[in-house]
Amino acid sequence: MSGTSVDGLDIAAIKFNLDNDRWQFEILKATSVNYAIDLRDRLIHCIHASGEELVLLDLELGRFIGQCVSDFLNDVDFHIDLIASHGHTVYHQPDKGMTKQIGDGQSILLKTGILTINDFRTIDVIKGGQGAPLVPIGDQHLFPEYDVCLNIGGFANISYNDQDGNRIAFDTGPANLLLNHLARKMGYSFDANGNIASEGKCILEMLDYLNALGYYKLPPPKSLGLEWVEKNMFSKLEDDKYTVEDMLHTCVKHIAFQINRAIVNVTGRLLNKSGKINILVTGGGSHNQFLMANLQKSHDNLNYILPDIEIIDYKEAIIFAFLGVLRLNKQINILSSVTGADSNSIGGTIHDNL
């Protein structure tokens, strides 16, 4: 898994078992690999790369992923059936029928010799869907005991079952993408524990601007890409009259407000029924103690639950492995109830030596 926050490559070896129509999983081994500074910087700015540069970066990232997986598997005593790779998102404009994740699958295959599946999003976008989020089918099958699943990565997104039992999901807004962008202004890759943000003050003018953006008024299905963030948010974060501490503080308030608002809006029926909403929280943003504190204190009926650290850090990698298992078995792995596509899909391109 390589996310838009560009905080490293997550690799997880997962064993799946179907028992009485319930999928079970076991994490056999997991790690995260940091990008070399040059590769990380090119991934951060790849949206502005030329066509030739992007093709070369696609191949280089594929070779990098393949080498990292090969190194990861050096000392294991279990067999690997397949590699499922999300890739790094460059463009995501489903309204134009376009989404692009780089990290060449053929290069991963050649480095590892293992059947590789990538390019999970394209088929759904072609069918009129958002192509995102893709993790909800994993939420539904692997974590059914929670009312809502929240992942806080480059973007924050939620998934849940509606009154008819259909899985629904959408991006609540940018998260680590904003916070890491600001932290880099101070020479850090990220704001550890939200310590810098906690020292700042809320800029009400900026908070009002962010919360008033049109995306938040749209109904699902909906999803976001880096292009939208650059156009609507990054320029607002370049104002020299504000300190980075204050902008980080304000962005944390904004992220927490939009997550809480989205969950309350879509789970009102559950609040009325049980009084509590149990929310599974995963992703890098769950390590941000200042952000988590703002989430917890905003609404008494929202119960944010942090699972084991391996689930927190590797849930997306686990679920993309699951998407690969479904794809290999020719089973639906993309839900039109989530993406708004014409129909469900079996997404993913298979690369195999045979």
Secondary structure, DSSP 8 states (H G I E B T S, - for coil): -B-TT---EEEEEEEEEEETTEEEEEEEEEEEE---HHHHHHHHTGGG--HHHHHHHHHHHHHHHHHHHHHHTTT--S----EE---EEEEEEGGGTEEEEES-HHHHHHHH-S-EEE--SHHHHHTTS-----THHHHHHH-TT-SEEEEESSEEEEEEE-TTS-EEEEEEEE-HHHHHHHHHTTT-SS-GGGHHHHTS---HHHHHHHHT-GGGGS-SS----HHHHHHHTGGGGG-TTS-HHHHHHHHHHHHHHHHHHHHHHH-HHHHHHHS-EEEEEESGGGG-HHHHHHHHHH-TTEEEE---HHHHHHHHHHHHHHHHHHHHTT---B-HHHH--SS-B---EEE---
